[in-house]
């Protein structure tokens, strides 16, 4: 079962948020929360809030215990950008993009695999070791010699 939580249109650049997301993506959930709490980046606060939101969704809506959850994925996508400009000499302007991002956290509850009892195979007689003979390979057909083609200039 996959539980998701998302934060949309967050006013942080997706590149900066991805740096934080990549550090905690493969960690266990409890270790990821501890790591996000001590990181010295603004994006870590954003991701920590979304992770806590996903945990709350799982516990309150699905009735899943915290210990059973695993961090499946953290997705960071780019959102719309505010376009601003900076005035420069000769009456010109340079554009400034104030980027936004969407953050999605996916948690999963791993399904337990139930072992299905299999029937025992009936014992059979061991096969006799026989040497198989392979048919002889055919000789490759002789190829025709290639003729050279000369390029003639038309000057």
Buried (B, 14 or more C-beta within 10 A) or exposed (E): EEBBBBBEEBEBBBEBBBBBBEBBBEBEBEEBBEBBEEBEBEBBBBBBBBBBBBBEBBBEEEEBEEEEBEBBEBBBBBBEEEEEEEEEEEEEEEEEEEBBBBBBBBBBBEEEEEEEEEEEEEEEEEEEEEEEEEEEEEEEEEEEEEEEEEEEEEE
